[in-house]
Amino acid sequence: MKQLGIAAAVATLFVFTSLAQSGLDAEGVANGKTVLWFSGTEVTALIDSDFSVSGSLEIEERTVRFTALGTAFGQGVGDSSAMTLDVWILIDASGATDDGEPVSIRGGMAGSGTDTDLSASALGSATGPFFFVVTLDTNSYRALGTAEGSAAGAFVVPEDPLTMQIEGSATYTLVGDLVVDAPPADAEAAPSPYLEQLPWDPASWPAELFTQLLELLDGTASEPNEDSEGEPAAD
């Protein structure tokens, strides 16, 4: 991931969040496993977890409390010697508001960290932008903001003897802006109506995962194939 690109995106998103009239303020928890492949000091990770998120939506001076459950999955790459980590996570969760209105959150977040320590129970932290589509009853919104996450866990006997495996949890703080989700006029001509609205260069994501992100945002994603688990393909 390009560090300068992430830094610029986070700075821009901070300005947007500060000026927001409507917003998302939530806490998320992911519980699951991370499978690791090592090549020298380079580490590649495959992340698969259950996800819960709760918080509030500020919409037109109305505060809506909600809770949603779903999945969080993705990939990461890092350097165990330099203690660096880049991670890309997809989120797909649904639930309800305190008043019983259906709510869903789907999209992705990407972050970078410089304190990754695979020898400690506190594995490290990462910060970066997120982009979600949030639906509340029949209304749809785009959420753009900053995710701050930290992870903790322990090594367990791996399912694949050629890998190492961590089981643990990650916590996320999600703060951002909400705007009404109105597709652009030329949406049919684009690969996805959200492509030009994302805070990332598509090339900064693993190619297959970025395709899954667009499918998830468009509402055309299929269920992850658990039988096809293996080392993430190189870009």
Rosetta blueprint (number, residue, H / E / L):
1 M L
2 K L
3 Q H
4 L H
5 G H
6 I H
7 A H
8 A H
9 A H
10 V H
11 A H
12 T H
13 L H
14 F H
15 V H
16 F H
17 T H
18 S H
19 L L
20 A L
21 Q L
22 S L
23 G E
24 L E
25 D E
26 A E
27 E E
28 G E
29 V E
30 A E
31 N E
32 G E
33 K E
34 T E
35 V E
36 L E
37 W E
38 F E
39 S E
40 G L
41 T L
42 E E
43 V E
44 T E
45 A E
46 L E
47 I E
48 D E
49 S E
50 D E
51 F E
52 S E
53 V E
54 S E
55 G E
56 S E
57 L E
58 E E
59 I E
60 E L
61 E L
62 R E
63 T E
64 V E
65 R E
66 F E
67 T E
68 A E
69 L E
70 G E
71 T E
72 A E
73 F E
74 G E
75 Q E
76 G E
77 V E
78 G E
79 D E
80 S L
81 S L
82 A L
83 M L
84 T E
85 L E
86 D E
87 V E
88 W E
89 I E
90 L E
91 I E
92 D E
93 A E
94 S E
95 G E
96 A E
97 T E
98 D L
99 D L
100 G L
101 E L
102 P E
103 V E
104 S E
105 I E
106 R E
107 G E
108 G E
109 M E
110 A E
111 G E
112 S E
113 G E
114 T L
115 D L
116 T L
117 D L
118 L L
119 S L
120 A L
121 S L
122 A E
123 L E
124 G E
125 S E
126 A E
127 T E
128 G E
129 P E
130 F E
131 F E
132 F E
133 V E
134 V E
135 T E
136 L E
137 D L
138 T L
139 N E
140 S E
141 Y E
142 R E
143 A E
144 L E
145 G E
146 T E
147 A E
148 E E
149 G E
150 S E
151 A E
152 A E
153 G E
154 A E
155 F E
156 V E
157 V L
158 P L
159 E L
160 D L
161 P L
162 L L
163 T L
164 M E
165 Q E
166 I E
167 E E
168 G E
169 S E
170 A E
171 T E
172 Y E
173 T E
174 L E
175 V E
176 G E
177 D E
178 L E
179 V E
180 V E
181 D L
182 A L
183 P L
184 P L
185 A L
186 D L
187 A H
188 E H
189 A H
190 A L
191 P L
192 S L
193 P L
194 Y L
195 L H
196 E H
197 Q H
198 L L
199 P L
200 W L
201 D L
202 P H
203 A H
204 S H
205 W L
206 P L
207 A H
208 E H
209 L H
210 F H
211 T H
212 Q H
213 L H
214 L H
215 E H
216 L H
217 L H
218 D H
219 G L
220 T L
221 A L
222 S L
223 E L
224 P L
225 N L
226 E H
227 D H
228 S H
229 E L
230 G L
231 E L
232 P L
233 A L
234 A L
235 D L
